[in-house]
Amino acid sequence: MENKKDGEFSQTSVPMSQRKSFWEICVVWIGYVFVVTGMQVGGTMGVSTDFATLLKALGVGSLILLVLGSFMGLIALKTGLTFGKLCRYAFGTYGSHVISLMIVLTLIGWFSVDAYMIGQASNALFPALPIIPIAIAGGVGMTITALFGMKWMSKLSDIAVPLVLIFGIISIVLSVKSTGGLTGLFSIQPDNPLSFNELVSLSIGSFVCGAVSFTPDVLRFAKNKKQTLIIMFLAMILANPLMIILGAVGAIATGYSDITYVLASQGLLAPAFIVMILNIWSTAQGCVYSGSLSLGNTVPAKRTYLVLGFGLAGTIGAVVGFYNYFGNFINFLATTIPALGGVFIADYLVTYRAGYPSLEDGSIPKIKWQAFVAWGLGIATNYVHFGITQVNCIIVAFVLEAVLSVVFHPVKAKVVSAA
C-alpha cells in the first residue's frame, strides 16, 4: 500500500504508479555524477600520469562503475527499495545497520568536501569572503533543499547539468589549446607517475560510493530495464569520465590539481562561479537525500530529522577540515565499496534469482554472516597484487557470497516484486 505521508517512500517500495519519466530520473542522476569532486580526482590523475595512460585507466574504471551501477539499478527497479532497505537482504536485518552506517559516514564525508569547496570557490573569486562561514552557509542551504526530495532535486539539476556541460567543454578546449593541441597534450610526461593500478583506483573511487549506494535511492523510481540501463550508461561512460577529463586536462595545462584554481587561471572562474555552485549543490543535496534514507534503515526517526542531522554533521566536517584528507578518502572508497557491490550482484543473480522475499515475512536472518565474510575477503584481495585489484575484489566477493548463500541461506520464498 502506498504511504501517503511518505512522499519519498523511504520505508516502503515505490509503487509503479509513482515511477518517474526517463528525463526526470536522468537529470537528477547526472546531477549526482556532475560533481566537482570528480574533477578533483581528475586533477590528481592528470598530474600523475601521461594522458594516454589516464584514458586507459579511466576506461577500465568506468566499465567497472557501469557494471556495479547497472546491477544496483536493476535491483532497485525490481524491488523499488532504497539502498538501506536492500542492505537487509544482503546482510540481514541487524547486519544491514553496519553497512548503512558506513555509507552514511561516507556520504557525510562527501558532503563536507562539497560544502568546503563552495567556500573555497567563493574565496578564490572574492578573497574578502572567508572560506568557513561560506561553507557553513552552503551546508545549511544544501540541507534545506534536500528536505524537499526528488522534485526539487530534479528542478535544480535541470539548470545545473546543461551549464556544467557547456563550461566543462569550454575549459577542456582552452586547456588543450594551451598545451599545444592534442599532440602536445599526449606528449606531456609527469615527474612522479602513479602505477596503472593506482590510477584505476582513483577512477573507481571517484564515484564508486555513488554507483553502489546512490543508485538504488534514485533508480527505484525507474519504470523499466531499458530506462535503467540507458541512464547508467550515460552516467558512467559519458558524464563521470567527462568530469574526470575536465579536471585532468585542466591540471595538465595549468599545473593545478584543484579545479577551483584551474578555472581561475583560465579566466573562467567568474562566469563559471554560479555553475560550480549549482554543480556542487546538486550533488551535495544528493548526499543528504541518500544519506538520510540509509540512516533511516537504522534510526527510527522522521526523514526531516534525519536530513537535518546529516546536514549538521556534514557541515561540521567541512569546518574541521575533512577536505584535507580527500585523497585518503578516495582510496578508502576504492578499497571497500567494490567488494560490497560484488555481494549485491551475487544476491541478484544467485541468492534471490527467483525473486526477493518480503522483508516482513521473517525469512531474512538478523545477521547474514556469510555476506560479511565475502565482503571482508573481497576487501582483503586489495592486498594481493595481481591484475586490477578492484576487479578481483568484486569477483572474490561475488563468488563467496554466491556459494555461501546457496549452502547456508537457500531462499525459497518468492514475492511479487515492485517491477
C-alpha positions in Angstrom: 0.0 0.0 0.0 1.3 3.4 -0.9 2.3 5.5 2.1 0.7 8.9 1.6 2.6 10.5 4.4 6.0 9.5 2.9 6.2 11.0 -0.5 9.8 9.8 -0.9 8.8 6.2 0.0 11.8 6.0 2.4 10.4 3.0 4.3 8.3 1.3 1.5 8.7 0.2 -2.1 8.0 2.8 -4.7 4.8 1.7 -6.5 4.6 1.6 -10.2 2.1 4.4 -10.2 4.7 6.7 -8.7 7.6 5.8 -11.0 9.1 8.7 -13.0 9.9 9.6 -16.6 13.3 9.0 -18.2 14.1 12.7 -18.2 13.2 13.3 -14.5 15.4 10.5 -13.3 18.2 11.1 -15.8 18.8 14.8 -14.9 18.8 14.0 -11.2 21.2 11.2 -11.7 23.5 13.2 -14.0 23.3 15.9 -11.4 24.7 13.4 -8.9 27.5 12.5 -11.3 28.4 16.0 -12.5 30.4 16.6 -9.3 33.3 19.0 -8.7 35.0 16.3 -6.6 35.2 14.2 -9.7 37.2 17.0 -11.2 39.4 16.9 -8.2 40.1 13.3 -8.8 40.8 14.0 -12.5 43.2 16.8 -11.4 45.2 14.3 -9.3 45.3 11.8 -12.1 46.3 14.5 -14.6 49.5 15.4 -12.8 50.3 11.8 -12.1 50.5 10.2 -15.5 50.6 10.8 -19.2 47.2 11.4 -20.9 47.1 8.2 -22.9 47.6 6.1 -19.8 45.0 8.2 -18.0 42.4 7.4 -20.7 43.1 3.7 -20.4 42.8 3.7 -16.6 39.6 5.8 -16.9 38.2 3.4 -19.4 38.8 0.4 -17.0 37.4 2.3 -14.0 34.3 3.5 -15.9 33.5 -0.1 -17.1 33.7 -1.3 -13.5 31.4 1.5 -12.3 29.0 0.7 -15.1 28.7 -2.9 -14.1 28.3 -2.1 -10.4 25.8 0.7 -11.1 23.8 -1.2 -13.6 23.2 -4.2 -11.3 22.3 -1.9 -8.4 19.9 -0.1 -10.7 18.3 -3.4 -11.8 17.9 -4.4 -8.1 16.3 -1.1 -7.3 14.0 -1.4 -10.3 12.9 -4.9 -9.2 12.3 -4.0 -5.6 11.5 -0.3 -5.5 13.5 -0.1 -2.3 16.3 2.3 -1.0 19.9 1.2 -0.6 19.3 1.0 3.2 16.5 -1.5 2.8 18.3 -3.5 0.2 21.1 -4.0 2.8 18.7 -6.1 4.8 18.6 -8.7 2.0 22.4 -8.8 1.7 23.5 -8.5 5.3 20.4 -9.3 7.4 18.1 -7.0 9.4 20.7 -6.2 12.0 23.7 -6.7 9.9 22.4 -4.1 7.5 22.9 -1.4 10.1 26.7 -1.8 9.8 26.6 -1.2 6.1 24.1 1.6 6.3 26.1 3.5 8.9 29.3 3.1 6.9 27.7 4.5 3.9 26.2 7.4 5.9 29.6 8.3 7.3 31.0 8.1 3.7 28.3 10.4 2.4 28.8 12.8 5.3 32.5 12.9 4.1 31.4 13.8 0.6 29.0 16.4 1.8 31.7 18.0 3.9 34.1 18.2 0.9 31.3 19.8 -1.2 30.5 22.3 1.5 34.1 23.3 1.8 34.5 23.6 -1.9 31.7 26.1 -2.0 33.6 28.2 0.5 36.9 27.7 -1.4 35.4 28.7 -4.8 33.8 31.8 -3.2 37.1 32.8 -1.6 39.0 32.2 -4.9 36.7 34.7 -6.7 36.1 37.1 -3.8 39.1 36.9 -1.5 37.3 39.0 1.1 34.9 36.1 1.7 36.2 33.7 4.3 36.0 30.0 3.4 34.5 28.6 6.5 31.5 30.9 7.0 30.6 30.4 3.3 31.0 26.7 3.7 28.6 26.7 6.7 26.1 28.8 4.7 26.4 26.4 1.8 25.9 23.4 4.1 22.8 24.8 5.6 21.3 25.7 2.1 22.0 22.3 0.6 20.4 20.6 3.6 17.3 22.7 3.2 16.8 21.9 -0.5 17.3 18.2 0.2 14.3 18.3 2.6 12.1 18.7 -0.5 13.2 15.4 -2.1 13.3 14.3 -5.7 11.0 17.1 -7.0 13.4 20.0 -6.0 16.5 17.9 -6.9 15.1 17.5 -10.4 14.4 21.2 -10.9 17.9 22.1 -9.7 19.5 19.5 -12.0 17.5 20.8 -15.0 19.6 24.0 -14.6 22.9 22.7 -13.4 23.5 19.8 -15.8 23.4 21.8 -19.1 25.5 24.6 -17.7 28.2 22.3 -16.3 28.4 20.6 -19.7 28.8 23.9 -21.5 31.6 25.3 -19.2 33.2 21.9 -18.9 33.7 21.7 -22.7 34.9 25.3 -22.9 37.5 24.6 -20.2 38.7 21.4 -21.9 39.1 23.3 -25.2 41.1 26.1 -23.6 43.3 23.6 -21.8 44.1 21.6 -24.9 45.0 24.8 -26.8 47.3 25.9 -24.1 49.2 22.6 -24.2 49.9 22.9 -28.0 46.9 20.9 -29.1 46.2 17.2 -28.8 49.8 16.3 -29.8 51.2 18.5 -27.0 48.7 17.1 -24.5 49.6 13.5 -25.2 53.4 14.3 -25.1 53.5 15.7 -21.6 55.1 13.3 -19.1 54.7 13.6 -15.3 57.6 13.8 -12.9 56.3 11.3 -10.4 53.9 8.9 -12.2 51.4 6.7 -10.3 51.0 3.0 -11.2 48.2 1.9 -13.5 46.5 0.2 -10.6 46.6 3.3 -8.5 45.1 5.3 -11.4 42.3 2.8 -11.8 41.7 3.0 -8.1 41.3 6.8 -8.4 39.0 6.4 -11.3 36.8 3.9 -9.5 36.9 5.9 -6.2 35.6 9.0 -8.0 32.1 7.6 -7.9 32.0 4.1 -6.6 30.1 5.1 -3.5 27.5 6.7 -5.8 27.4 3.7 -8.1 26.6 1.3 -5.3 24.7 3.4 -2.7 23.2 6.3 -4.5 21.9 4.2 -7.4 19.0 2.4 -5.6 17.8 5.6 -4.0 17.3 7.3 -7.4 16.7 4.3 -9.8 14.0 2.8 -7.7 11.8 5.4 -9.4 12.6 3.9 -12.9 9.9 2.2 -14.9 11.7 -0.5 -16.8 15.1 -2.1 -17.5 15.7 -0.1 -20.7 15.3 3.2 -18.9 17.6 2.0 -16.1 20.5 0.7 -18.3 20.5 3.8 -20.6 20.6 6.2 -17.6 23.5 4.2 -16.1 25.4 4.1 -19.4 25.1 7.9 -19.8 26.2 8.5 -16.3 29.2 6.0 -16.0 30.5 6.1 -19.6 29.9 9.7 -20.5 29.1 12.0 -17.6 31.6 10.8 -14.9 34.5 10.4 -17.4 33.8 13.9 -18.6 34.2 15.4 -15.2 37.5 13.5 -14.6 38.8 14.5 -18.0 37.9 18.1 -17.3 39.9 18.0 -14.1 42.8 16.1 -15.7 43.2 18.3 -18.8 43.0 21.4 -16.6 45.6 20.2 -14.3 48.0 19.2 -17.1 47.5 22.6 -18.7 47.9 24.8 -15.5 49.7 22.6 -13.0 46.9 22.8 -10.5 45.1 19.7 -9.4 42.4 21.8 -7.7 39.7 22.7 -10.2 38.9 26.0 -8.5 42.4 27.3 -9.4 42.3 25.7 -12.8 39.3 27.7 -13.7 40.7 30.8 -12.1 43.9 30.6 -14.1 41.9 30.2 -17.3 39.9 33.3 -16.5 36.7 31.2 -16.2 36.1 31.3 -12.5 33.9 34.4 -12.6 31.5 33.2 -15.4 31.7 29.6 -14.1 31.2 30.5 -10.4 27.4 30.1 -10.4 27.8 26.9 -12.5 30.2 25.5 -9.9 27.9 26.3 -7.1 24.9 24.7 -8.8 27.1 21.7 -9.6 28.3 21.2 -6.1 24.8 21.9 -4.7 23.0 19.3 -6.9 25.5 16.6 -5.8 25.7 17.5 -2.2 21.9 17.6 -1.7 22.0 14.1 -3.3 24.4 13.1 -0.5 22.0 14.4 2.1 19.0 12.7 0.4 20.6 9.3 0.1 22.4 9.5 3.4 19.2 10.3 5.2 17.5 7.3 3.5 20.3 4.9 4.6 20.2 6.4 8.1 16.5 5.7 8.2 17.3 1.9 7.9 19.0 2.2 11.4 17.5 5.2 13.2 13.7 5.1 13.6 13.1 8.8 13.1 11.2 11.1 10.7 13.1 11.8 7.4 13.1 15.5 8.3 15.1 15.0 11.4 17.5 12.6 9.6 18.1 15.1 6.9 18.8 17.9 9.4 21.1 15.7 11.4 23.0 14.6 8.3 23.4 18.2 7.1 24.7 19.3 10.5 27.3 16.5 10.7 28.5 17.2 7.1 28.8 20.9 7.8 30.8 20.2 10.9 33.1 18.0 8.8 33.7 21.0 6.4 34.6 23.2 9.4 37.1 20.8 10.9 38.9 20.2 7.7 37.9 16.8 6.3 38.7 18.2 2.9 42.4 17.8 3.7 42.0 14.0 3.8 40.3 13.8 0.4 43.0 11.6 -1.3 42.9 9.1 1.6 39.1 9.2 1.5 39.1 8.3 -2.2 41.5 5.4 -1.6 39.3 4.1 1.2 36.2 4.1 -1.1 38.1 2.3 -3.9 39.2 -0.3 -1.3 35.9 -1.1 0.4 33.0 -0.4 -1.9 33.7 -2.6 -5.0 33.6 -5.8 -2.9 30.3 -4.5 -1.4 28.9 -4.4 -5.0 30.1 -8.0 -5.5 27.9 -9.1 -2.7 24.8 -7.3 -4.0 25.4 -8.7 -7.6 25.6 -12.3 -6.2 22.4 -11.8 -4.4 20.6 -10.5 -7.5 21.9 -13.3 -9.8 22.1 -16.2 -7.4 20.6 -15.9 -3.9 17.4 -14.2 -4.9 17.2 -15.2 -8.5 13.6 -16.4 -8.0 12.6 -13.1 -6.5 13.2 -11.1 -3.4 11.1 -12.2 -0.4 9.2 -9.8 1.7 11.2 -8.1 4.4 8.4 -8.6 6.8 7.8 -12.4 6.4 10.6 -13.5 8.7 12.8 -15.2 6.1 15.6 -12.6 6.3 18.1 -13.6 9.0 19.1 -11.0 11.6 22.8 -11.2 10.6 23.8 -12.8 7.3 27.4 -13.6 8.4 28.4 -15.1 5.0 27.9 -11.7 3.4 30.4 -10.2 5.8 32.8 -13.0 5.1 32.5 -12.4 1.4 32.8 -8.6 1.8 35.8 -8.9 4.1 37.7 -11.3 1.9 36.9 -9.2 -1.1 38.5 -6.2 0.6 41.5 -8.3 1.6 42.0 -9.0 -2.1 43.2 -5.4 -2.5 46.5 -6.5 -0.9 47.1 -9.3 -3.4 49.0 -7.5 -6.2 47.7 -9.3 -9.3 45.8 -7.7 -12.2 43.3 -5.0 -11.4 42.6 -5.2 -7.7 39.1 -3.7 -7.8 38.0 -6.3 -10.4 39.5 -9.0 -8.1 37.6 -7.6 -5.1 34.3 -7.8 -7.0 34.9 -11.3 -8.3 36.0 -12.7 -4.9 33.1 -11.2 -3.0 30.7 -12.3 -5.7 31.8 -15.9 -5.8 32.0 -16.3 -2.0 28.6 -14.7 -1.5 27.0 -16.8 -4.2 28.5 -20.1 -2.8 28.0 -19.4 0.9 24.4 -18.1 0.4 23.4 -21.2 -1.6 24.9 -23.5 1.0 23.9 -21.7 4.2 20.9 -19.5 3.3 18.9 -21.0 0.5 15.9 -18.8 -0.4 12.6 -20.5 -1.2 10.1 -17.8 -0.6 9.1 -15.6 -3.6 7.2 -12.4 -3.5 5.8 -10.3 -6.3 8.5 -7.6 -6.9 7.7 -3.9 -7.5 8.7 -4.2 -11.2 
